[in-house]
């Protein structure tokens, strides 16, 4: 006749399987929570990056305005007619084109960085969901294995 320990062994194995399954679920939840936090941090970085891009653009426009005023004052001080001198007009137009190009490039780079960070946050969330799915599968497998072993020992 088997001893009390041998009789309890199937239940102990079944309990260990349940504990293992719970541990896997908890690990999956922790990984998913960490992924959510990382995605939030990435999105926060995206917003900071967008604000920096706007600030760079604003700084460039302010620099253009300041330079434009200084150039006009310099041309006027040298006796050149701002309204009729074609070379002055061409110079000022070229400066305007350069400033517009600089701000457009800065805006595009800011948008590209924002898109990259949006995709990164989405990928991080997907990794968290995948970790949770893997944990659920692992937990189910542990329980099924424990139940199978319990059935093997009982028979």
KOLTOR-461023 format. One record per residue: residue in three letters; x, y, z of N, C-alpha, C in turn. Coordinates in steps of 0.05 Angstrom, whole numbers, m for minus. Atoms other than C-alpha are relative to their C-alpha. Example, Ala and Ser with C-alpha at 12.3 -4.5 7.8 and 13.67 -1.06 7.14 Angstrom:
residues 2
type;nx;ny;nz;cax;cay;caz;cx;cy;cz
ALA;18;m24;0;246;m90;156;18;24;0
SER;m16;m24;m1;273;m21;143;m15;22;14
***
This chain:
residues 155
type;nx;ny;nz;cax;cay;caz;cx;cy;cz
UNK;17;m23;0;0;0;0;18;25;0
UNK;m17;m24;1;30;67;m19;m4;18;24
UNK;0;m18;m23;47;117;35;m16;25;m7
UNK;15;m25;4;13;184;45;13;19;m20
UNK;m14;m17;18;67;219;6;m4;m9;m29
UNK;5;10;27;58;174;m55;m29;7;m8
UNK;27;m6;6;m17;186;m51;m4;30;m6
UNK;2;m29;4;m7;261;m48;16;10;m24
UNK;m17;m9;22;44;263;m104;m15;9;m25
UNK;15;m10;23;m7;269;m161;m12;28;5
UNK;12;m27;m7;m40;328;m126;22;21;1
UNK;m23;m19;m1;28;360;m113;8;8;m28
UNK;m8;m5;28;46;353;m187;m21;18;m13
UNK;21;m16;11;m22;382;m207;2;29;11
UNK;m3;m26;m13;m12;440;m158;25;15;m11
UNK;m25;m12;11;59;452;m185;m6;10;m28
UNK;7;m9;27;31;456;m255;m17;26;1
UNK;17;m24;m2;m21;507;m233;17;24;8
UNK;m17;m21;m8;32;548;m198;18;9;m23
UNK;m16;m7;23;76;545;m260;m16;16;m20
UNK;17;m15;19;18;568;m303;m5;28;10
UNK;5;m27;m12;3;626;m256;25;17;m3
UNK;m25;m15;3;76;646;m258;4;9;m28
UNK;m3;m7;28;76;645;m333;m19;23;m7
UNK;19;m22;5;13;689;m335;10;26;12
UNK;m10;m24;m13;43;738;m286;24;12;m15
UNK;m22;m10;16;107;742;m327;m9;13;m25
UNK;12;m12;24;66;755;m389;m12;27;5
UNK;12;m26;m8;27;810;m354;22;21;5
UNK;m22;m18;m6;92;841;m330;14;10;m26
UNK;m12;m8;26;122;840;m400;m18;18;m16
UNK;19;m17;14;59;870;m429;m1;28;12
UNK;0;m26;m13;58;925;m377;26;16;m6
UNK;m26;m13;7;132;940;m390;m1;10;m29
UNK;2;m9;28;117;944;m465;m18;24;m2
UNK;18;m23;0;59;992;m452;15;25;10
UNK;m15;m22;m11;104;1036;m410;21;10;m20
UNK;m20;m8;20;159;1035;m463;m13;14;m23
UNK;14;m12;22;108;1052;m517;m8;29;8
UNK;8;m27;m9;83;1111;m475;25;18;0
UNK;m24;m16;0;155;1135;m466;8;7;m29
UNK;m7;m6;28;167;1130;m541;m19;21;m11
UNK;19;m20;10;103;1169;m555;6;28;13
UNK;m8;m25;m12;126;1222;m505;24;12;m14
UNK;m23;m8;16;192;1225;m542;m8;12;m27
UNK;11;m10;26;153;1234;m607;m10;28;3
UNK;11;m27;m4;116;1294;m579;22;20;6
UNK;m22;m18;m5;180;1324;m553;15;6;m26
UNK;m13;m3;26;212;1313;m621;m15;19;m18
UNK;16;m18;16;154;1347;m656;2;29;9
UNK;m3;m27;m11;159;1407;m610;27;12;m7
UNK;m27;m10;8;234;1412;m623;1;8;m29
UNK;1;m6;29;221;1410;m698;m14;27;m5
UNK;14;m25;3;170;1466;m692;17;24;10
UNK;m17;m21;m11;219;1506;m650;23;7;m19
UNK;m22;m5;20;275;1497;m701;m11;16;m24
UNK;12;m14;22;228;1520;m756;m5;30;8
UNK;5;m27;m9;207;1581;m715;26;16;3
UNK;m26;m13;m3;279;1597;m699;11;8;m27
UNK;m11;m6;27;298;1594;m773;m16;24;m12
UNK;16;m22;10;240;1640;m791;7;26;14
UNK;m8;m24;m15;260;1689;m737;28;10;m10
UNK;m26;m7;11;332;1687;m762;m3;13;m28
UNK;5;m12;27;306;1701;m833;m10;29;3
UNK;11;m27;m4;265;1761;m809;22;19;10
UNK;m21;m18;m10;324;1789;m770;20;7;m21
UNK;m19;m5;22;372;1780;m828;m12;18;m22
UNK;14;m16;20;321;1810;m876;1;29;8
UNK;0;m28;m10;315;1872;m833;28;12;m1
UNK;m28;m9;1;391;1878;m827;9;5;m29
UNK;m8;m3;28;400;1868;m902;m13;25;m13
UNK;14;m23;11;347;1920;m920;13;26;11
UNK;m12;m24;m12;378;1970;m871;28;5;m13
UNK;m26;m3;13;447;1956;m901;m2;11;m28
UNK;4;m9;28;423;1965;m972;m9;30;0
UNK;10;m28;m2;386;2029;m953;23;19;8
UNK;m22;m17;m10;447;2056;m916;21;5;m22
UNK;m20;m3;22;490;2044;m978;m12;15;m24
UNK;12;m16;20;441;2085;m1019;m14;m15;m23
UNK;13;16;21;410;2028;m1059;m31;2;4
UNK;29;m2;m2;336;2034;m1075;m12;m28;1
UNK;10;27;m5;303;1972;m1046;m22;m7;m19
UNK;23;6;16;241;1978;m1088;6;m4;m30
UNK;m5;1;29;274;1985;m1157;25;m15;m8
UNK;m26;14;6;343;1953;m1152;m5;m30;m3
UNK;6;28;6;335;1885;m1186;20;m19;14
UNK;m18;18;m14;398;1856;m1155;m6;m3;29
UNK;9;1;m28;374;1874;m1085;m24;m18;2
UNK;25;16;0;306;1844;m1101;7;m29;m4
UNK;m8;28;5;339;1781;m1128;13;m12;25
UNK;m14;10;m24;383;1775;m1066;m21;m6;22
UNK;20;4;m21;324;1784;m1018;m19;m24;m7
UNK;17;23;8;282;1734;m1058;15;m26;5
UNK;m16;25;m4;338;1683;m1056;2;m6;30
UNK;m1;5;m29;344;1692;m980;m27;m12;10
UNK;27;10;m7;269;1680;m975;m3;m29;m8
UNK;1;28;9;275;1616;m1016;17;m18;17
UNK;m17;16;m18;332;1591;m973;m13;m5;26
UNK;14;4;m26;293;1603;m909;m23;m19;m3
UNK;23;18;4;232;1569;m938;10;m29;m3
UNK;m11;27;4;274;1509;m960;10;m11;27
UNK;m10;9;m26;307;1505;m891;m23;m8;18
UNK;22;7;m18;241;1506;m854;m15;m25;m11
UNK;13;24;12;210;1455;m903;15;m25;7
UNK;m17;23;m6;269;1408;m893;m2;m7;30
UNK;2;5;m29;265;1417;m817;m27;m12;7
UNK;27;11;m5;190;1404;m818;m2;m29;m9
UNK;0;27;11;199;1342;m861;15;m19;19
UNK;m16;17;m18;253;1314;m815;m15;m5;26
UNK;16;3;m24;208;1327;m755;m23;m20;m4
UNK;22;19;6;150;1290;m789;11;m29;m3
UNK;m12;27;3;196;1232;m808;7;m12;26
UNK;m7;10;m27;221;1226;m737;m25;m8;15
UNK;25;6;m14;150;1228;m710;m12;m26;m11
UNK;10;25;12;129;1173;m759;16;m24;9
UNK;m18;21;m9;189;1131;m739;m8;m8;29
UNK;6;5;m28;172;1138;m665;m29;m12;3
UNK;27;12;0;98;1123;m678;1;m30;m6
UNK;m3;28;8;117;1058;m713;15;m16;22
UNK;m15;14;m21;166;1041;m657;m18;m5;24
UNK;19;4;m22;112;1051;m604;m20;m22;m6
UNK;19;21;8;64;1007;m643;14;m28;1
UNK;m14;25;m1;117;953;m650;5;m9;29
UNK;m5;7;m28;132;956;m576;m26;m11;13
UNK;25;10;m10;58;947;m560;m6;m28;m11
UNK;4;27;12;54;888;m608;18;m21;14
UNK;m18;19;m14;114;856;m573;m13;m7;27
UNK;13;5;m25;77;864;m507;m24;m19;m3
UNK;23;18;4;14;831;m535;10;m28;m7
UNK;m11;26;8;56;775;m565;11;m14;25
UNK;m10;12;m25;90;764;m497;m23;m11;17
UNK;23;9;m15;22;759;m464;m13;m25;m12
UNK;11;23;14;m3;711;m517;17;m25;5
UNK;m18;22;m6;59;668;m508;m3;m10;28
UNK;3;8;m28;49;668;m433;m26;m16;4
UNK;26;15;m2;m24;645;m441;4;m28;m11
UNK;m5;27;12;m2;589;m487;17;m17;18
UNK;m17;15;m19;53;569;m439;m15;m9;25
UNK;16;8;m24;5;570;m380;m19;m23;m7
UNK;18;21;9;m46;528;m418;16;m26;m3
UNK;m16;24;5;9;479;m438;9;m12;27
UNK;m8;10;m26;33;474;m366;m23;m14;14
UNK;23;13;m12;m37;460;m341;m7;m26;m14
UNK;7;24;15;m51;410;m396;20;m22;6
UNK;m21;19;m6;15;375;m382;m4;m11;28
UNK;5;9;m27;0;373;m308;m24;m19;2
UNK;24;17;m1;m69;344;m319;6;m27;m13
UNK;m8;24;13;m40;293;m367;17;m18;19
UNK;m17;15;m19;14;272;m316;m17;m11;23
UNK;18;8;m22;m40;269;m262;m15;m25;m9
UNK;14;23;11;m80;222;m306;17;m24;m3
UNK;m19;22;3;m19;180;m320;6;m14;27
UNK;m7;11;m27;m3;172;m246;m24;m13;12
UNK;24;12;m13;m74;158;m225;m8;m27;m12
UNK;8;25;12;m83;102;m275;20;m22;5
***
